[in-house]
Amino acid sequence: MIELLASLIILTIGAALSYKDIRISLVASIVAVLVMMISGNAAYSAMILFVALLNIFSLYAMRQNQIAGLDYALVAIMAIATLYVFMVDNLAMMLVLFMVVSAPTYLLVMVSDKNLNVDVGIKYVTFMVIATVLFIIGAVLLYSTTNPLIYSLAFLMLIIGLSMEVGVAPVHEWVPDVFASADPIPVSIIASLAKFVPFIIAYKIIVATATPSLWPLLVVVGLIAAASMFVGNIGALTTNEPSRILAYSTVANMGYILATFVAVTAGKEYIYFAIAGGLLQLFVNSFGKVGYFASIKSEGTSPITAYLLTFSFIGLPPLMGFWSKLFIIYSLVYSQFIWLAVILVLNSAISVPYYIRLARLLGTGWKFNLTSAVVLFASIAMLITLIPPMWFVDLVSMMKGV
């Protein structure tokens, strides 16, 4: 693909010249992502671009970090892979993209504008390597076996690898410690842009390999999703530290998204609604985490932006978080998982107190700096769905491999 090659060349040149001026890499990274957008779906590409730009400008606010200049290129590579994964259904290419998105986070998690967080990096990388191995083995076996026992084992390996990668309970041990110990800006990248590719690839693999005997395994997935919702929301209720609240919030949100996998054996319409709900929730989680972690970095933000992010996470209509949960609930009900839909609604109610507390902790006043601008644009992104997003369901129906 010409656009992909051009993007990579631009990134390479920008990163090489960053030793002279990191702004060269900043501009090159933005241009590279824009070039890659040409060949993608306009709506999906625009939203991913917005997440990537927020991540890049967040990094620019801490431009004294140990890999300043290279960090923009790493985020751009992740964004390009996230754009490209929407357009492919080849297993080998999907697994390459999975590693391309995961690997840059190994370095990003350690950087800060103070000291290099090596201890945090070691813990994070250990979990991610195990997650990658499980995910890849599970994916390859799902495509290569017809034996029901091996298929079941491969499916569970894929789900466990995915869960460990994104932070689903009960394999979420790395999330609270890394979120609380690492610099807020790199963590916001791990909590946002890095989440899309693992879920999109898992959707494509499971839809492509689904069999009629999958139902008992889907029940297991539903139980894991429900456990992650409860663990995340109850964990967030029991802490007052903003970073840990956001860590447990991520565990809960990943549970909401994992729940959508139970719809893969339903009709196409329900699969589209399930994936649309999952992807919208990923965007809610991305914009929210970028905004909140930028608020932590700047030691506060405007109460208006803090509450706008909060209300979207809670699911107040017509913000993005309302539509994502509505689509997920719709797909669960019509896939005969009414009990899981009820658990999701219950957990949304449980989350209200800690999200309100988080808005109070961080909504201490507007500051005129770059991170506050990032928070502002992240909160404005939650208004994208003021027009009912049925267009997003249509977007999912155009995804290759679904």
C-alpha positions as CSV (number, residue, x, y, z in Angstrom):
1,M,0.0,0.0,0.0
2,I,1.5,3.3,-1.1
3,E,0.0,5.3,1.8
4,L,1.4,2.9,4.4
5,L,4.9,3.1,2.8
6,A,4.8,6.9,2.5
7,S,3.7,7.2,6.2
8,L,6.6,5.0,7.4
9,I,9.1,6.9,5.3
10,I,7.9,10.2,6.7
11,L,8.0,8.8,10.3
12,T,11.6,7.5,9.8
13,I,12.9,10.8,8.5
14,G,11.1,12.8,11.2
15,A,12.4,10.5,14.0
16,A,16.0,10.7,12.5
17,L,15.9,14.5,12.4
18,S,14.4,14.9,15.9
19,Y,17.9,15.2,17.4
20,K,18.1,18.6,15.9
21,D,14.6,19.7,16.8
22,I,11.8,17.5,18.3
23,R,9.2,19.6,16.5
24,I,10.4,18.0,13.3
25,S,9.3,14.6,14.6
26,L,6.1,16.2,15.9
27,V,5.1,17.5,12.5
28,A,6.2,14.4,10.7
29,S,4.2,12.1,13.0
30,I,1.0,14.2,12.4
31,V,1.6,14.2,8.6
32,A,2.3,10.4,8.6
33,V,-1.1,9.7,10.2
34,L,-2.9,12.1,7.9
35,V,-1.4,10.4,4.9
36,M,-2.5,7.0,6.2
37,M,-6.0,8.3,6.6
38,I,-6.4,8.7,2.9
39,S,-7.0,5.0,2.4
40,G,-9.2,4.4,5.4
41,N,-12.9,4.8,6.4
42,A,-13.4,8.5,6.8
43,A,-15.4,8.5,10.1
44,Y,-13.3,5.8,11.8
45,S,-10.0,7.3,10.6
46,A,-11.0,10.8,11.8
47,M,-11.8,9.5,15.3
48,I,-8.6,7.5,15.6
49,L,-6.7,10.6,14.3
50,F,-8.3,12.7,17.0
51,V,-7.2,10.2,19.7
52,A,-3.7,10.1,18.3
53,L,-3.4,13.9,18.1
54,L,-4.5,14.2,21.7
55,N,-1.8,11.6,22.7
56,I,0.9,13.4,20.7
57,F,0.1,16.8,22.1
58,S,0.0,15.4,25.6
59,L,3.5,14.1,25.0
60,Y,4.6,17.5,23.7
61,A,3.5,18.9,27.1
62,M,6.2,16.7,28.7
63,R,8.9,17.3,26.0
64,Q,11.7,16.9,28.5
65,N,11.3,13.1,28.6
66,Q,14.1,10.7,27.9
67,I,13.0,9.9,24.3
68,A,11.6,13.2,23.3
69,G,11.0,13.2,19.5
70,L,11.0,9.4,19.2
71,D,7.9,9.2,21.4
72,Y,5.8,11.1,18.8
73,A,6.8,8.6,16.1
74,L,5.9,5.7,18.4
75,V,2.4,7.0,18.9
76,A,2.1,7.7,15.2
77,I,3.1,4.0,14.4
78,M,0.4,2.9,16.8
79,A,-2.1,5.1,15.1
80,I,-1.2,3.9,11.7
81,A,-1.5,0.2,12.8
82,T,-4.9,1.1,14.3
83,L,-6.1,2.6,11.0
84,Y,-4.7,-0.3,9.0
85,V,-6.3,-3.1,11.1
86,F,-9.7,-1.9,10.1
87,M,-8.9,-2.8,6.4
88,V,-7.3,-6.3,6.7
89,D,-8.5,-9.8,7.5
90,N,-5.3,-11.7,6.9
91,L,-4.2,-13.5,10.1
92,A,-0.5,-13.0,9.7
93,M,-0.9,-9.2,9.1
94,M,-3.3,-8.9,12.0
95,L,-0.9,-10.5,14.4
96,V,1.9,-8.3,13.1
97,L,-0.3,-5.2,13.8
98,F,-1.0,-6.6,17.3
99,M,2.7,-6.6,18.1
100,V,3.3,-3.2,16.3
101,V,0.8,-1.6,18.7
102,S,1.9,-3.4,21.8
103,A,5.7,-3.0,21.5
104,P,5.9,0.8,21.6
105,T,4.1,0.8,24.9
106,Y,7.0,-1.1,26.5
107,L,9.2,1.9,26.1
108,L,6.5,4.6,26.6
109,V,5.4,3.3,30.0
110,M,8.9,4.0,31.4
111,V,9.4,7.6,30.2
112,S,8.6,10.7,32.3
113,D,9.9,14.2,32.6
114,K,11.8,13.2,35.7
115,N,13.4,9.7,36.1
116,L,13.1,6.6,33.9
117,N,10.4,4.3,35.5
118,V,12.3,1.0,35.0
119,D,10.5,-0.9,37.8
120,V,7.1,-0.1,36.3
121,G,8.4,-1.0,32.8
122,I,9.6,-4.4,33.9
123,K,6.2,-5.3,35.5
124,Y,4.3,-4.0,32.5
125,V,6.5,-5.7,29.9
126,T,6.3,-9.1,31.8
127,F,2.5,-9.1,31.6
128,M,2.4,-7.9,28.0
129,V,4.8,-10.6,26.8
130,I,2.8,-13.3,28.4
131,A,-0.4,-11.8,26.9
132,T,1.1,-11.6,23.4
133,V,2.2,-15.2,23.5
134,L,-1.2,-16.5,24.7
135,F,-3.1,-14.3,22.1
136,I,-0.9,-15.4,19.2
137,I,-1.0,-19.1,20.0
138,G,-4.8,-18.9,20.5
139,A,-5.3,-17.1,17.3
140,V,-3.2,-19.5,15.2
141,L,-4.9,-22.6,16.7
142,L,-8.4,-21.2,16.1
143,Y,-7.6,-20.9,12.4
144,S,-5.9,-24.3,12.1
145,T,-8.0,-26.8,14.1
146,T,-11.3,-28.6,13.8
147,N,-10.9,-30.5,17.0
148,P,-13.5,-29.3,19.5
149,L,-11.2,-29.7,22.5
150,I,-8.3,-27.8,20.9
151,Y,-10.7,-25.2,19.6
152,S,-12.0,-24.6,23.1
153,L,-8.5,-24.4,24.6
154,A,-7.4,-22.0,21.8
155,F,-10.5,-19.8,22.3
156,L,-9.8,-19.5,26.0
157,M,-6.1,-18.7,25.3
158,L,-7.1,-15.9,23.0
159,I,-9.5,-14.5,25.5
160,I,-7.0,-14.7,28.4
161,G,-4.3,-13.1,26.2
162,L,-6.7,-10.3,25.2
163,S,-7.8,-9.9,28.8
164,M,-4.3,-9.6,30.1
165,E,-3.3,-7.2,27.3
166,V,-6.2,-4.7,27.9
167,G,-6.7,-5.2,31.7
168,V,-9.7,-7.4,32.2
169,A,-10.2,-9.0,35.7
170,P,-9.0,-11.3,37.1
171,V,-5.8,-10.9,35.1
172,H,-5.7,-7.2,35.7
173,E,-3.0,-7.1,38.4
174,W,-0.7,-4.8,36.4
175,V,-3.3,-2.1,35.8
176,P,-3.6,-0.4,39.3
177,D,0.2,-0.4,40.0
178,V,1.2,0.8,36.5
179,F,-1.5,3.5,36.3
180,A,-0.5,4.8,39.8
181,S,3.2,4.6,39.4
182,A,3.9,5.6,35.8
183,D,3.8,9.2,34.4
184,P,0.1,10.1,33.6
185,I,0.8,11.0,30.0
186,P,2.3,7.7,28.8
187,V,-0.4,5.9,30.8
188,S,-3.1,7.8,28.9
189,I,-1.7,6.3,25.7
190,I,-1.7,2.8,27.1
191,A,-5.3,3.4,28.3
192,S,-6.5,4.8,25.0
193,L,-4.8,4.2,21.6
194,A,-3.3,0.9,22.6
195,K,-6.7,-0.7,23.3
196,F,-8.3,-0.7,19.8
197,V,-6.2,-3.2,17.8
198,P,-6.4,-6.1,20.3
199,F,-10.2,-5.9,20.4
200,I,-10.6,-5.4,16.6
201,I,-8.4,-8.4,15.8
202,A,-10.2,-10.5,18.4
203,Y,-13.6,-9.6,16.9
204,K,-12.4,-10.6,13.4
205,I,-10.8,-13.9,14.6
206,I,-13.8,-15.0,16.6
207,V,-16.3,-14.1,14.0
208,A,-14.3,-15.9,11.3
209,T,-13.8,-19.1,13.3
210,A,-17.1,-19.2,15.2
211,T,-18.8,-22.6,15.4
212,P,-22.3,-23.7,16.7
213,S,-20.6,-25.3,19.7
214,L,-19.3,-21.9,20.8
215,W,-22.2,-21.2,23.2
216,P,-20.7,-22.6,26.4
217,L,-17.5,-20.7,25.8
218,L,-19.5,-17.5,25.3
219,V,-21.1,-18.1,28.7
220,V,-17.6,-18.2,30.2
221,V,-16.7,-15.0,28.4
222,G,-19.9,-13.4,29.9
223,L,-18.9,-14.5,33.4
224,I,-15.4,-13.0,33.0
225,A,-16.9,-9.8,31.6
226,A,-19.3,-9.6,34.6
227,A,-16.5,-10.2,37.1
228,S,-14.4,-7.5,35.5
229,M,-17.2,-5.0,35.8
230,F,-17.7,-5.7,39.5
231,V,-14.0,-5.8,40.3
232,G,-13.3,-2.6,38.5
233,N,-16.3,-0.6,39.8
234,I,-15.9,-1.8,43.4
235,G,-12.2,-1.2,43.3
236,A,-12.7,2.3,42.1
237,L,-15.3,2.9,44.9
238,T,-12.7,2.0,47.5
239,T,-10.0,4.4,46.6
240,N,-9.6,8.2,46.5
241,E,-6.4,8.4,44.4
242,P,-7.4,9.6,40.9
243,S,-4.9,7.4,39.1
244,R,-6.1,4.3,40.8
245,I,-9.7,5.3,40.3
246,L,-8.9,5.5,36.5
247,A,-7.1,2.2,36.7
248,Y,-10.2,0.4,38.1
249,S,-12.4,2.3,35.8
250,T,-10.4,0.8,32.9
251,V,-10.9,-2.7,34.3
252,A,-14.7,-2.1,34.4
253,N,-14.8,-0.6,30.9
254,M,-12.8,-3.5,29.5
255,G,-15.5,-5.7,31.0
256,Y,-18.2,-3.8,29.2
257,I,-16.4,-4.3,25.9
258,L,-15.5,-7.9,26.5
259,A,-19.3,-8.6,27.1
260,T,-19.9,-7.8,23.4
261,F,-18.2,-11.0,22.3
262,V,-21.1,-13.0,23.5
263,A,-23.1,-11.7,20.4
264,V,-20.7,-13.3,17.8
265,T,-23.1,-16.2,17.1
266,A,-26.1,-14.0,16.8
267,G,-27.4,-12.5,13.5
268,K,-25.3,-10.0,11.6
269,E,-27.4,-7.1,12.8
270,Y,-26.7,-7.9,16.4
271,I,-23.0,-8.5,15.7
272,Y,-22.8,-5.1,14.1
273,F,-24.5,-3.4,17.1
274,A,-22.2,-5.4,19.5
275,I,-19.0,-4.3,17.8
276,A,-20.3,-0.8,17.3
277,G,-21.0,-0.6,21.0
278,G,-17.6,-2.0,21.9
279,L,-15.8,0.4,19.6
280,L,-17.8,3.4,20.8
281,Q,-17.0,2.4,24.4
282,L,-13.3,2.2,23.4
283,F,-13.6,5.8,22.2
284,V,-15.3,6.8,25.4
285,N,-12.6,5.2,27.4
286,S,-9.9,6.8,25.2
287,F,-11.1,10.3,25.3
288,G,-12.0,10.1,28.9
289,K,-8.6,8.6,30.0
290,V,-6.7,11.1,27.9
291,G,-8.7,13.9,29.4
292,Y,-8.5,12.7,33.0
293,F,-4.8,11.8,32.9
294,A,-4.0,15.2,31.3
295,S,-5.9,16.8,34.2
296,I,-3.8,14.8,36.7
297,K,-0.6,16.0,34.9
298,S,-1.7,19.6,35.1
299,E,-3.0,19.2,38.6
300,G,-6.6,20.1,37.8
301,T,-8.9,21.3,35.0
302,S,-12.1,23.1,34.5
303,P,-15.1,21.7,36.4
304,I,-17.1,21.9,33.1
305,T,-14.7,19.6,31.2
306,A,-14.3,17.3,34.2
307,Y,-18.1,16.8,34.5
308,L,-18.6,16.4,30.8
309,L,-16.1,13.5,30.8
310,T,-17.8,12.1,33.9
311,F,-21.3,12.3,32.5
312,S,-20.2,10.4,29.4
313,F,-18.6,7.6,31.4
314,I,-21.7,7.3,33.5
315,G,-23.8,7.1,30.3
316,L,-25.9,10.3,30.4
317,P,-27.7,10.9,27.0
318,P,-26.9,12.0,24.4
319,L,-23.2,11.8,25.2
320,M,-21.0,9.0,23.6
321,G,-21.1,6.8,26.7
322,F,-24.9,6.6,26.6
323,W,-24.9,5.3,23.0
324,S,-22.0,2.8,23.5
325,K,-23.8,1.2,26.4
326,L,-27.2,1.3,24.7
327,F,-25.7,-0.6,21.7
328,I,-24.0,-3.1,23.9
329,I,-27.2,-3.7,26.0
330,Y,-29.3,-4.1,22.8
331,S,-26.9,-6.7,21.4
332,L,-26.8,-8.6,24.7
333,V,-30.6,-8.7,25.1
334,Y,-31.2,-10.0,21.6
335,S,-28.4,-12.5,21.9
336,Q,-30.2,-14.1,24.9
337,F,-27.8,-12.7,27.5
338,I,-30.3,-10.7,29.4
339,W,-28.6,-11.4,32.7
340,L,-25.4,-9.9,31.4
341,A,-27.3,-6.8,30.2
342,V,-28.8,-6.4,33.7
343,I,-25.3,-6.7,35.3
344,L,-24.0,-4.0,32.9
345,V,-26.8,-1.6,33.9
346,L,-26.2,-2.4,37.6
347,N,-22.5,-1.7,37.3
348,S,-23.2,1.6,35.5
349,A,-25.2,2.6,38.5
350,I,-22.4,1.5,40.9
351,S,-19.9,3.7,39.0
352,V,-21.8,6.9,39.5
353,P,-20.4,7.9,42.9
354,Y,-16.7,7.4,42.0
355,Y,-17.0,9.2,38.7
356,I,-18.6,12.2,40.5
357,R,-15.9,12.0,43.1
358,L,-13.2,12.0,40.4
359,A,-14.8,15.1,38.7
360,R,-14.7,16.9,42.1
361,L,-11.0,15.9,42.7
362,L,-9.8,17.1,39.3
363,G,-12.3,19.9,38.5
364,T,-10.4,22.4,40.6
365,G,-10.0,25.2,38.0
366,W,-8.9,26.0,34.5
367,K,-5.2,26.5,33.8
368,F,-3.9,28.1,30.6
369,N,-1.5,25.4,29.3
370,L,-1.3,22.7,26.7
371,T,-2.6,19.8,28.9
372,S,-5.7,21.9,29.7
373,A,-6.3,22.3,26.0
374,V,-6.0,18.5,25.6
375,V,-8.6,18.0,28.3
376,L,-10.9,20.5,26.6
377,F,-10.8,18.8,23.2
378,A,-11.1,15.3,24.8
379,S,-14.3,16.4,26.6
380,I,-15.7,18.0,23.4
381,A,-15.2,14.7,21.6
382,M,-17.9,13.2,23.9
383,L,-20.4,15.4,22.0
384,I,-19.8,13.7,18.7
385,T,-22.9,11.6,19.3
386,L,-25.3,14.5,19.7
387,I,-26.6,13.2,16.4
388,P,-27.7,9.5,17.1
389,P,-24.8,7.4,15.9
390,M,-26.5,4.9,13.7
391,W,-23.8,5.9,11.2
392,F,-21.3,4.2,13.5
393,V,-23.2,0.9,13.1
394,D,-23.0,1.3,9.3
395,L,-19.3,2.0,9.7
396,V,-18.8,-1.3,11.5
397,S,-20.7,-3.2,8.7
398,M,-17.9,-2.0,6.3
399,M,-15.1,-3.4,8.5
400,K,-13.2,-6.1,6.5
401,G,-13.4,-9.5,8.1
402,V,-16.6,-9.0,10.1
